[in-house]
Structures are given as C-alpha cells and as structure tokens.
Amino acid sequence: MKTKSKALEAIREFNRVMDWEQFHTAENLAKSISIEAAELLECFQWDNNYDLEATAEELADVYSYVLMMADELDVDLEEITLKKLEKNKAKYPVEEFKGSSAKYNQLKKK
C-alpha cells in the first residue's frame, strides 16, 4: 500500500513534468536522503543558533526524498513506522531504558 499525501502527489507531478522519475531509483533516493540529512545537520554545525527558514527547507528536502523512496519501494510510511516502533518497544523495555540513552546492547544490567 503506497503512502498517500498531498505533498507526495505534488512531488510526483513535479518530477513527471521535469522528467526526473528516471533518476529516482531506490539507490539514488537513499543517497539523496543522506546528502540532504547532512545539509540539515550543517544548520547546527557550530552552535544552536540556526536559521529556522533554512533549517525548515533542509528538513523539507529530507522529507521529500523519504516520501519518494517510500513511493519507489511501494511501502506505507505510517505502517512501517508503527511496525518499527513496536520492535523498538520490545528492544527497549521502559523498565530498563527509561531515561537512558544507552543502545540496547550497551545497557549495564542492574
């Protein structure tokens, strides 16, 4: 089941008009997500005094590529996110990990 959103429909139309679908393989989209995520991180490179407009634009770029990759893979973002959350709940039981930033294999048992 594909993700349905106004944003994705607009992105699909823009890419169709530009004839850019040909470049949107899963591999290229994964690369683009990483590149845009790095640009988002750059907004915070030296301090926490970020420009909200520039940061929001980079966040939109990341989100756009995530939407396109989900579309390319024919997965529903909400469905896969909820499924992954259930796995994380099992991996990180609240009674052991609440308030801890430790990874599941690094927590020191009490």
C-alpha positions in Angstrom: 0.0 0.0 0.0 1.5 3.3 -1.0 1.8 6.4 1.1 -0.9 8.9 0.2 -0.3 12.6 0.8 -0.8 15.9 -0.9 2.9 16.5 -0.7 3.7 13.2 -2.4 1.2 13.9 -5.2 2.7 17.3 -5.8 6.2 15.8 -5.8 5.1 13.1 -8.3 3.6 15.8 -10.6 6.7 18.0 -10.4 9.0 15.0 -11.1 6.8 14.0 -14.0 6.8 17.4 -15.6 10.6 17.6 -15.1 11.1 14.1 -16.4 13.1 13.3 -13.3 11.5 9.9 -12.4 14.2 8.2 -14.4 16.8 9.3 -11.7 14.7 8.2 -8.7 15.9 4.7 -8.1 15.9 3.4 -4.6 19.7 3.6 -4.5 19.7 7.3 -5.7 17.0 8.2 -3.3 18.9 6.7 -0.4 21.9 8.7 -1.4 19.8 11.8 -1.6 18.3 11.3 1.8 21.8 11.0 3.3 23.1 14.1 1.4 20.1 16.2 2.5 20.3 15.0 6.1 23.9 16.2 6.1 22.8 19.6 4.8 20.2 19.6 7.6 22.9 18.8 10.2 25.0 21.6 8.7 22.4 24.1 10.0 23.6 23.2 13.5 27.3 22.8 12.7 28.9 25.3 15.1 26.1 26.3 17.5 22.4 26.1 18.2 21.7 29.5 16.6 20.1 28.1 13.5 18.1 29.9 10.9 14.6 28.5 11.1 13.7 29.1 7.5 16.9 27.5 6.1 16.5 24.6 8.6 12.9 24.0 7.6 13.9 24.0 3.9 16.5 21.3 4.5 14.0 19.3 6.6 11.5 19.5 3.7 14.2 18.2 1.4 14.8 15.2 3.6 11.1 14.6 3.9 10.6 14.8 0.2 13.2 12.2 -0.5 11.8 10.0 2.2 8.4 10.2 0.6 9.8 9.5 -2.8 11.8 6.5 -1.5 8.7 5.0 0.2 6.8 5.5 -3.0 9.5 3.8 -5.0 9.6 0.9 -2.6 5.8 0.7 -2.5 5.6 0.9 1.3 3.3 2.9 3.5 5.3 5.2 5.8 2.8 5.2 8.6 2.5 1.4 8.5 6.3 0.8 8.5 6.9 3.4 11.2 4.3 1.9 13.6 5.7 -1.6 12.9 9.3 -0.4 13.7 8.0 1.3 16.9 6.6 -2.0 18.1 10.1 -3.6 17.5 11.7 -0.7 19.4 9.3 -1.1 22.3 10.4 -4.8 22.6 14.0 -4.0 22.2 13.9 -1.1 24.8 11.6 -2.1 27.7 10.7 1.0 29.6 11.6 -0.5 33.0 15.2 -1.0 31.8 15.8 2.0 29.4 13.7 4.9 30.8 15.9 8.0 30.9 18.8 6.2 29.4 20.5 7.0 26.0 22.3 3.6 26.0 21.9 1.4 23.0 20.1 -1.9 23.6 23.3 -3.9 23.7 25.2 -1.4 25.9 22.9 -1.1 28.9 24.6 -2.2 32.1 22.3 -4.6 33.9 21.4 -3.6 37.5 
